C-alpha cells in the first residue's frame, strides 16, 4: 500500500508575497497563517501534488542544506499544517 500524501484542503487559500513568504487563510475558520519562504515552497509543492521526497529534494537544491535538515523542516511544517487542519491525508 503506498504511503499517504498530504493535500491542501479546498477551503484554504494561499497568497504569495513575491517569493518572500505567504499567507494561508482558512475560509471556514477565518484564521490566517503566515509562511516564510521555505514554508511557501512546501505549500506550493503540496498544491502541485509533490511527494515529501520531491519537496526535500527541491529544498536541498535551492538552499544547499543537508538531507536531514531538509527532511526535518518539511516534516515539522507538515505536522503543523495537519494539526491546524489545513491539509488532509489521501
Secondary structure as UniProt FT lines:
FT   STRAND          6..8
FT   TURN            10..11
FT   STRAND          12..16
FT   TURN            18..19
FT   STRAND          22..26
FT   TURN            27..30
FT   STRAND          31..35
FT   HELIX           37..48
FT   HELIX           52..63
FT   HELIX           67..83
FT   TURN            84..85
FT   STRAND          87..89
//
